[in-house]
Amino acid sequence: MRTKKFAIVVVLGSLALSSCSMFQKGPASNASVATTSPTGQPQQPTVPQDVVNRYTSGWPDSSIQAAKTVLLKHGEPTESTPSMLVWRNVQPFKRITVYREEVTHRFPILHKDSIEHVVSYRIPVDKAAELTKFDGSVTFDRTKGELASRSNDESMNILALNLASDILNGKRDASSARTEYGKAAVDFLNGNKSVLTQNLQFIGQNNTADADLSTKINWAQSQEARPNNQSGKNPLLKQAQEEEIAE
């Protein structure tokens, strides 16, 4: 009988220690603190106020709240300036930025944009125009090979990036994506979280930069058009000419 009681105590003790360990672990453990209520029950982790103040002094309230959510989930930033906080290589994202500046945005409902999530993505030229019709806060840099979304919440940026990928892959047009975004956003606010708001639904890409093609120049006419043949003295033009000849 004593052996059974001892075994039960050991098992319960192990479960208690396990639950405590699970609660305290997390991706932002270096920036968050788990606390207990007066009744001894665990409460949700929070970001220490001194950490918040260190990074967001003088920021507007919406940007401070945005910074808190990212600090809580991803820990302290890789870089910080008075106007922005930057997290780099937080998978699956290439970069996360929280801006001091808040930008009013009315799609799908009124909110303040202050969090930007960036992924590596090769932008098809023939789909770029359609993407611009989708959401003004979804942007891209074709040269660097980046696709970005800015909103007030990470889940909404994930949703926007998933729909943007559908547009770039020809699975949706901008109108369909806007309709789906509005529906999923309202559902999210009502507690019904679509898979599109939880995780990126596309595979990460590598080698996404697009250096484009050099302009073909008629070098003979270019030099004749300039008095005293000055074009040959410009080092950039000279380098471009040499590279074109080499090709």
HELIX and SHEET records of a PDB file:
HELIX    1   1 ARG A    2  GLN A   24  1                                  23    
HELIX    2   2 GLN A   49  THR A   56  1                                   8    
HELIX    3   3 ASP A   61  HIS A   74  1                                  14    
HELIX    4   4 VAL A  125  THR A  132  1                                   8    
HELIX    5   5 GLU A  154  LEU A  168  1                                  15    
HELIX    6   6 ALA A  174  LEU A  189  1                                  16    
HELIX    7   7 VAL A  195  THR A  197  5                                   3    
HELIX    8   8 TRP A  219  GLU A  224  1                                   6    
HELIX    9   9 PRO A  227  LYS A  233  5                                   7    
HELIX   10  10 PRO A  235  ALA A  246  1                                  12    
SHEET    1   A 6 GLU A  79  THR A  81  0                                        
SHEET    2   A 6 MET A  84  ARG A  88 -1                                        
SHEET    3   A 6 ARG A  95  HIS A 105 -1                                        
SHEET    4   A 6 HIS A 111  SER A 120 -1                                        
SHEET    5   A 6 GLU A 146  SER A 151 -1                                        
SHEET    6   A 6 VAL A 138  ASP A 141 -1                                        
END                                                                             
